[in-house]
Amino acid sequence: MSRQRWLVVILSFAAMIGISVWITRSGIDPDQIKVKVPLWAHAVALLAVVSEVLTRALKIGWSAQALRIPLPYGLSVRTCLGGDFGAAITPSRSGAEPARFLILAEGGLRPADVLMILFMELFLEMLSLVAIAIALAIGFHEAGPVMGTIVTMIGGYAAIILGVGAFGAALARRNANGPPPPWARRIGLRAARWRRIQLQLRQLRVSIAYLRHARLGMMALSLIASIVHVLTRLALLPVIVYSLGATDADLSRLILWPLAFLYGGAVVPLPGGGGVIEVAFRQLFHKMIAPNVLAASLVWWRFYTLYLYILLGAIAAGATVLRALRRGEGQHAPVIRHTQELKGET
């Protein structure tokens, strides 16, 4: 990363911390602020973070096994943490896939195998989001139209990504070779750009071929792991808020809004969100959670969903991630772009 990009990262995180401090002190008597979370809540939150990382690593490992690709579990863990680190320090979380790709590649896997694993993992992630959205819509059907909107947004996001993948698969069957078709020329896709698209279409066609011959049992285990790791993250805010004494807070909102933050935050162009999530958190919860509890809830929730992951990622795979980001525009760029597009990040 260049100095200019590091400056953007520093300013973005400074804004996040500054806004958090402002929320902590805004209109609240300092003597009434609850900052300390009970030790049992910290223990539960730490257990949830560890479980989430290990479950996500299992998801990647089982995705690889479904494709008959050997993948050490330790490498899966480093891949997860390195992806978290890369996502946190890049705009719109765009560094996640380049970081994960390079960590797997430097772990000894062939680039083609890495692409297959990431394709499978992202495909199952989308399926898990659809399943969770349906379950939440059923479980919280009395939570009001706002909650229905959130569930629809998350389910729609996953459905759109799956739809784009299906469209790409159909396109790859007919247009992975040859000159640009008439419709492509009409929208300005000339020969050079069309060749780049064809490269990605051929990669997609190979990915789909691998998917057809995957082990269904391992795919099912990976899907279950994907659902569990998302639910584990969603449990953090209720644990923190209730441990601070705000037991009357609406459980549905404590689960559904963080779901929107975690997956909708990718549209924010600043690393880490640049304070946008903090402001949204205050606006959405200030009427439901007492001011003296709101600040601590925000700080500790962000710590266990962002800052701790940055620290763990920096320790586990920081150097590898930085190399990945520097090389992201190099020889692996077409593969990385293809993976990012599947996730809707480019």
Backbone hydrogen bonds, N-H to C=O, Kabsch-Sander energy under -0.5 kcal/mol:
donor,donor_aa,acceptor,acceptor_aa,energy
6,W,2,S,-2.1
7,L,3,R,-2.3
8,V,4,Q,-1.9
9,V,5,R,-2.2
10,I,6,W,-2.7
11,L,7,L,-2.7
12,S,8,V,-2.5
13,F,9,V,-2.5
14,A,10,I,-2.3
15,A,11,L,-2.2
16,M,12,S,-2.1
17,I,13,F,-2.5
18,G,14,A,-2.8
19,I,15,A,-2.6
20,S,16,M,-2.0
21,V,17,I,-2.4
22,W,18,G,-2.3
23,I,19,I,-2.6
24,T,20,S,-2.0
25,R,21,V,-1.9
26,S,22,W,-1.6
27,G,25,R,-0.7
28,I,25,R,-0.9
32,Q,29,D,-2.4
33,I,29,D,-0.7
33,I,30,P,-0.6
34,K,292,N,-2.1
35,V,33,I,-0.8
41,A,38,P,-0.6
42,H,38,P,-1.9
43,A,39,L,-2.5
44,V,40,W,-2.3
45,A,41,A,-2.8
46,L,42,H,-2.8
47,L,43,A,-2.3
48,A,44,V,-2.4
49,V,45,A,-2.3
50,V,46,L,-2.6
51,S,47,L,-2.7
52,E,48,A,-2.6
53,V,49,V,-2.5
54,L,50,V,-2.6
55,T,51,S,-2.6
56,R,52,E,-2.3
57,A,53,V,-2.3
58,L,54,L,-2.0
59,K,55,T,-2.0
60,I,56,R,-2.0
61,G,57,A,-2.7
62,W,58,L,-3.3
63,S,59,K,-2.0
64,A,60,I,-2.2
65,Q,61,G,-2.2
66,A,62,W,-2.3
67,L,63,S,-1.0
67,L,64,A,-0.5
68,R,65,Q,-1.6
69,I,64,A,-2.8
76,S,72,P,-1.6
77,V,73,Y,-2.1
78,R,74,G,-2.2
79,T,75,L,-2.2
80,C,76,S,-2.2
81,L,77,V,-2.4
82,G,78,R,-2.7
83,G,79,T,-2.2
84,D,80,C,-1.9
85,F,81,L,-2.3
86,G,82,G,-2.6
87,A,83,G,-2.4
88,A,84,D,-2.1
89,I,85,F,-1.4
90,T,87,A,-0.9
92,S,268,V,-1.0
93,R,90,T,-1.5
94,S,91,P,-2.3
96,A,93,R,-1.4
99,A,95,G,-1.9
100,R,96,A,-2.4
101,F,97,E,-2.8
102,L,98,P,-2.3
103,I,99,A,-2.2
104,L,100,R,-2.2
105,A,101,F,-2.6
106,E,102,L,-2.9
107,G,103,I,-0.9
108,G,105,A,-1.5
109,L,104,L,-1.7
114,V,110,R,-2.5
115,L,111,P,-2.3
116,M,112,A,-1.9
117,I,113,D,-2.3
118,L,114,V,-2.5
119,F,115,L,-2.4
120,M,116,M,-2.5
121,E,117,I,-2.7
122,L,118,L,-2.5
123,F,119,F,-2.3
124,L,120,M,-2.4
125,E,121,E,-1.8
126,M,122,L,-2.1
127,L,123,F,-1.8
128,S,124,L,-2.4
129,L,125,E,-2.0
130,V,126,M,-2.0
131,A,127,L,-2.3
132,I,128,S,-2.6
133,A,129,L,-2.6
134,I,130,V,-2.2
135,A,131,A,-2.3
136,L,132,I,-2.7
137,A,133,A,-2.1
138,I,134,I,-1.8
139,G,135,A,-2.9
140,F,136,L,-2.8
141,H,138,I,-1.0
143,A,140,F,-1.9
148,G,144,G,-1.6
149,T,145,P,-2.0
150,I,146,V,-1.9
151,V,147,M,-2.4
152,T,148,G,-2.4
153,M,149,T,-2.4
154,I,150,I,-2.5
155,G,151,V,-2.8
156,G,152,T,-2.9
157,Y,153,M,-2.4
158,A,154,I,-2.2
159,A,155,G,-2.6
160,I,156,G,-2.8
161,I,157,Y,-2.1
162,L,158,A,-2.5
163,G,159,A,-2.5
164,V,160,I,-2.9
165,G,161,I,-2.2
166,A,162,L,-2.3
167,F,163,G,-2.6
168,G,164,V,-2.7
169,A,165,G,-2.3
170,A,166,A,-2.3
171,L,167,F,-2.4
172,A,168,G,-2.4
173,R,169,A,-1.1
174,R,170,A,-0.6
174,R,171,L,-0.8
175,N,171,L,-2.5
176,A,172,A,-0.6
184,A,181,P,-0.5
185,R,181,P,-1.9
186,R,182,P,-1.9
187,I,183,W,-1.0
188,G,185,R,-1.3
189,L,184,A,-2.7
190,R,188,G,-1.2
194,W,190,R,-2.8
195,R,191,A,-2.1
196,R,192,A,-1.4
197,I,193,R,-1.9
198,Q,194,W,-2.6
199,L,195,R,-2.0
200,Q,196,R,-1.7
201,L,197,I,-2.3
202,R,198,Q,-2.7
203,Q,199,L,-2.0
204,L,200,Q,-2.3
205,R,201,L,-2.4
206,V,202,R,-2.1
207,S,203,Q,-2.2
208,I,204,L,-2.4
209,A,205,R,-1.9
210,Y,206,V,-2.2
211,L,207,S,-2.2
212,R,208,I,-2.1
213,H,209,A,-1.0
213,H,210,Y,-0.6
214,A,211,L,-1.3
215,R,66,A,-2.2
216,L,214,A,-0.6
219,M,215,R,-2.0
220,A,216,L,-2.4
221,L,217,G,-2.0
222,S,218,M,-2.4
223,L,219,M,-2.4
224,I,220,A,-2.3
225,A,221,L,-2.4
226,S,222,S,-2.2
227,I,223,L,-2.2
228,V,224,I,-2.5
229,H,225,A,-2.4
230,V,226,S,-1.6
231,L,227,I,-2.3
232,T,228,V,-2.3
233,R,229,H,-1.5
234,L,230,V,-1.9
235,A,231,L,-1.0
235,A,232,T,-0.5
236,L,233,R,-1.3
239,V,235,A,-1.6
240,I,236,L,-2.3
241,V,237,L,-2.9
242,Y,238,P,-2.5
243,S,239,V,-1.8
244,L,240,I,-1.0
244,L,241,V,-0.7
245,G,242,Y,-1.5
246,A,241,V,-1.6
247,T,245,G,-1.9
249,A,246,A,-1.5
254,L,250,D,-1.8
255,I,251,L,-1.2
256,L,252,S,-2.9
257,W,253,R,-1.8
259,L,255,I,-1.2
260,A,256,L,-1.8
261,F,257,W,-2.4
262,L,258,P,-3.0
263,Y,259,L,-1.7
264,G,260,A,-2.5
265,G,261,F,-1.5
267,V,264,G,-1.7
268,V,265,G,-1.4
273,G,270,L,-2.1
274,G,271,P,-1.2
276,V,273,G,-2.0
279,V,275,G,-2.2
280,A,276,V,-2.5
281,F,277,I,-2.6
282,R,278,E,-2.1
283,Q,279,V,-2.4
284,L,280,A,-2.2
285,F,281,F,-1.9
286,H,282,R,-1.8
288,M,285,F,-1.0
289,I,285,F,-2.8
293,V,290,A,-1.6
294,L,290,A,-2.5
295,A,291,P,-1.3
297,S,293,V,-2.4
298,L,294,L,-2.4
299,V,295,A,-2.5
300,W,296,A,-2.5
301,W,297,S,-2.2
302,R,298,L,-2.6
303,F,299,V,-1.9
304,Y,300,W,-2.2
305,T,301,W,-1.1
306,L,302,R,-1.9
307,Y,302,R,-1.6
308,L,303,F,-2.8
310,I,306,L,-2.1
311,L,307,Y,-2.2
312,L,308,L,-2.7
313,G,309,Y,-2.7
314,A,310,I,-2.6
315,I,311,L,-2.0
316,A,312,L,-2.8
317,A,313,G,-2.8
318,G,314,A,-1.2
321,V,317,A,-2.5
322,L,318,G,-2.3
323,R,319,A,-1.9
324,A,320,T,-2.2
325,L,321,V,-2.6
326,R,322,L,-2.0
327,R,323,R,-2.0
328,G,324,A,-0.5
330,G,327,R,-2.5
333,A,330,G,-1.7
336,I,332,H,-2.4
337,R,333,A,-3.0
338,H,334,P,-2.1
339,T,335,V,-2.1
340,Q,336,I,-2.5
341,E,337,R,-2.5
342,L,338,H,-1.5
343,K,339,T,-1.0
343,K,340,Q,-0.5
344,G,340,Q,-0.6
344,G,341,E,-0.8
345,E,340,Q,-2.2
